[in-house]
Amino acid sequence: MAQAWTAELGAISGLRIRWDEPLARYTTYRVGGLADALVWADDAQQTEAVLALAKGRDIPFLALGRGSNMLVADKGVRGIVLKLGRDFGTVDVDGDTVTAGAAVPMSVMSKECAKRGLSGAEFLFGIPGSMGGGIRMNAGAHGASVGDITVAARALGWDGATYELSAADLGFGYRTSELGRHFCGLSGTFRLRPDDPARVEAKTKEYYYQRLASQPLDLPSAGCVFRNPDVASAGKLIDDLGLKGLSSGAVRVSEKHANFLVAADGATAADVAALIRDVRLRVFDATGVRLELEIRLVGEEPPQVAPW
C-alpha cells in the first residue's frame, strides 16, 4: 500500500502500525478484509496525533475495541483503524468509584470490581467487548446495562479537545449512547455498591453460568445480532419460526440462542449478511416485525442486510 499519508502516520513517535492487516484476526466474528493501516496508540499524545492526521488529511478512520458487536466488510477498511493500547487498559479504584480505560475488557472490569466487593458490574462478565465499546452501545445483560453504573466518560472529540461527559451528556438509551459522536472514548468512571466480596463473586459466577448455558460463547459471533422489538425478544421471534440451524454459507443461526449467528471456518461477511437478510425477511413475513440490527456494519462496501 502506498498512499500520501502513510509516511506521515509512520512518523508519529511510538505508534505501532501494521499495514494491510487482516481484520478477521481482531473481530469476534473472525471475518473481514484488510485494514490499510491498523495502529495502536498507547497514550493520549499518540491518539491526538492520529486524530490530527486523520482530520487534516481527510483520512477515513475507525476506532476498534475488541471487535465485538460489528461486522467488517470482506473488502476491509480504508484509512486508519485505531486500537487503544497501554494507558487505556488500566482500572483504578477509589472507594466505590471505578475508572476504567476504554481498552479494558468488560470481563476484567467485572472481575476487578468483584474482588474488591463492589457490586453492580456482575452482568459485564462474559460480554466480549471493551469498556469503551460498552459505553458506546450501552451494553447490557440480566436486566442491567452500562449506563446504570456510569457516572462520566472522557472522550476525544473530532475538534481535538478532550471532553468530560456526564451520564446525562451520554444520553444512554437501549443499546446506544452519544459517545459514538466523538472521535473515540478514552475512559469511563463508574459508581458501584459496596457488598460482601463472596456474594459479588457468587452473583458474577451465576450470571456467567447462565450466559454459558444459553449462549454459544465457544463459537465466533458478534453477540446478539438484532435489537429486541417491543412485542417480544428477537431471539424468541426467530426461534418460534423454527429458524435455529438455518444457514448461509459457513454461517448459521445458533441452536443455543436464535439471536446469535455463528461462523465456521471459511465464513465471510457476505455469508453473515445473507443470513441476516433471510432471517429478517422470514420474521417480517410471519409477524410483520422489522428486526433492526444491534451490530454495526463497517468497512468498504458493507454487505446489504435489508431484504426490503
ChimeraX attribute file (.defattr): number of C-alpha atoms within 10 A of each C-alpha:
attribute: neighborCount
match mode: 1-to-1
recipient: residues
	/A:1	7
	/A:2	8
	/A:3	9
	/A:4	8
	/A:5	14
	/A:6	15
	/A:7	10
	/A:8	11
	/A:9	19
	/A:10	14
	/A:11	9
	/A:12	16
	/A:13	11
	/A:14	13
	/A:15	18
	/A:16	17
	/A:17	17
	/A:18	13
	/A:19	15
	/A:20	16
	/A:21	19
	/A:22	21
	/A:23	23
	/A:24	22
	/A:25	13
	/A:26	17
	/A:27	23
	/A:28	22
	/A:29	28
	/A:30	25
	/A:31	28
	/A:32	25
	/A:33	22
	/A:34	20
	/A:35	25
	/A:36	22
	/A:37	24
	/A:38	23
	/A:39	25
	/A:40	21
	/A:41	24
	/A:42	18
	/A:43	16
	/A:44	16
	/A:45	13
	/A:46	18
	/A:47	24
	/A:48	20
	/A:49	17
	/A:50	22
	/A:51	23
	/A:52	15
	/A:53	16
	/A:54	18
	/A:55	15
	/A:56	9
	/A:57	11
	/A:58	11
	/A:59	13
	/A:60	13
	/A:61	19
	/A:62	18
	/A:63	18
	/A:64	23
	/A:65	23
	/A:66	20
	/A:67	23
	/A:68	23
	/A:69	25
	/A:70	20
	/A:71	29
	/A:72	29
	/A:73	24
	/A:74	22
	/A:75	16
	/A:76	23
	/A:77	28
	/A:78	18
	/A:79	20
	/A:80	24
	/A:81	21
	/A:82	21
	/A:83	23
	/A:84	26
	/A:85	22
	/A:86	13
	/A:87	15
	/A:88	21
	/A:89	19
	/A:90	17
	/A:91	18
	/A:92	12
	/A:93	16
	/A:94	8
	/A:95	12
	/A:96	15
	/A:97	18
	/A:98	21
	/A:99	20
	/A:100	25
	/A:101	26
	/A:102	30
	/A:103	25
	/A:104	24
	/A:105	25
	/A:106	28
	/A:107	22
	/A:108	19
	/A:109	22
	/A:110	23
	/A:111	19
	/A:112	17
	/A:113	26
	/A:114	25
	/A:115	14
	/A:116	18
	/A:117	20
	/A:118	27
	/A:119	25
	/A:120	24
	/A:121	27
	/A:122	27
	/A:123	26
	/A:124	29
	/A:125	20
	/A:126	21
	/A:127	20
	/A:128	21
	/A:129	24
	/A:130	27
	/A:131	30
	/A:132	32
	/A:133	27
	/A:134	26
	/A:135	28
	/A:136	23
	/A:137	24
	/A:138	25
	/A:139	24
	/A:140	18
	/A:141	15
	/A:142	11
	/A:143	6
	/A:144	16
	/A:145	23
	/A:146	23
	/A:147	26
	/A:148	16
	/A:149	19
	/A:150	23
	/A:151	19
	/A:152	21
	/A:153	25
	/A:154	20
	/A:155	24
	/A:156	21
	/A:157	17
	/A:158	16
	/A:159	12
	/A:160	16
	/A:161	11
	/A:162	18
	/A:163	14
	/A:164	14
	/A:165	17
	/A:166	15
	/A:167	19
	/A:168	13
	/A:169	13
	/A:170	22
	/A:171	14
	/A:172	21
	/A:173	12
	/A:174	14
	/A:175	19
	/A:176	18
	/A:177	21
	/A:178	18
	/A:179	25
	/A:180	17
	/A:181	13
	/A:182	16
	/A:183	21
	/A:184	26
	/A:185	27
	/A:186	24
	/A:187	25
	/A:188	24
	/A:189	20
	/A:190	21
	/A:191	21
	/A:192	19
	/A:193	15
	/A:194	17
	/A:195	14
	/A:196	15
	/A:197	16
	/A:198	13
	/A:199	14
	/A:200	24
	/A:201	21
	/A:202	14
	/A:203	18
	/A:204	23
	/A:205	16
	/A:206	14
	/A:207	19
	/A:208	19
	/A:209	13
	/A:210	11
	/A:211	18
	/A:212	14
	/A:213	12
	/A:214	13
	/A:215	19
	/A:216	19
	/A:217	17
	/A:218	8
	/A:219	16
	/A:220	21
	/A:221	27
	/A:222	24
	/A:223	24
	/A:224	19
	/A:225	23
	/A:226	19
	/A:227	17
	/A:228	20
	/A:229	13
	/A:230	8
	/A:231	8
	/A:232	10
	/A:233	14
	/A:234	23
	/A:235	19
	/A:236	14
	/A:237	22
	/A:238	20
	/A:239	20
	/A:240	12
	/A:241	13
	/A:242	11
	/A:243	19
	/A:244	20
	/A:245	16
	/A:246	16
	/A:247	21
	/A:248	19
	/A:249	15
	/A:250	15
	/A:251	28
	/A:252	23
	/A:253	24
	/A:254	22
	/A:255	18
	/A:256	16
	/A:257	20
	/A:258	27
	/A:259	25
	/A:260	24
	/A:261	27
	/A:262	27
	/A:263	27
	/A:264	16
	/A:265	10
	/A:266	11
	/A:267	20
	/A:268	24
	/A:269	23
	/A:270	22
	/A:271	19
	/A:272	27
	/A:273	21
	/A:274	20
	/A:275	21
	/A:276	25
	/A:277	16
	/A:278	18
	/A:279	21
	/A:280	22
	/A:281	19
	/A:282	17
	/A:283	20
	/A:284	16
	/A:285	11
	/A:286	10
	/A:287	11
	/A:288	10
	/A:289	18
	/A:290	17
	/A:291	22
	/A:292	14
	/A:293	17
	/A:294	19
	/A:295	18
	/A:296	13
	/A:297	19
	/A:298	17
	/A:299	22
	/A:300	15
	/A:301	13
	/A:302	19
	/A:303	20
	/A:304	12
	/A:305	17
	/A:306	16
	/A:307	13
	/A:308	8
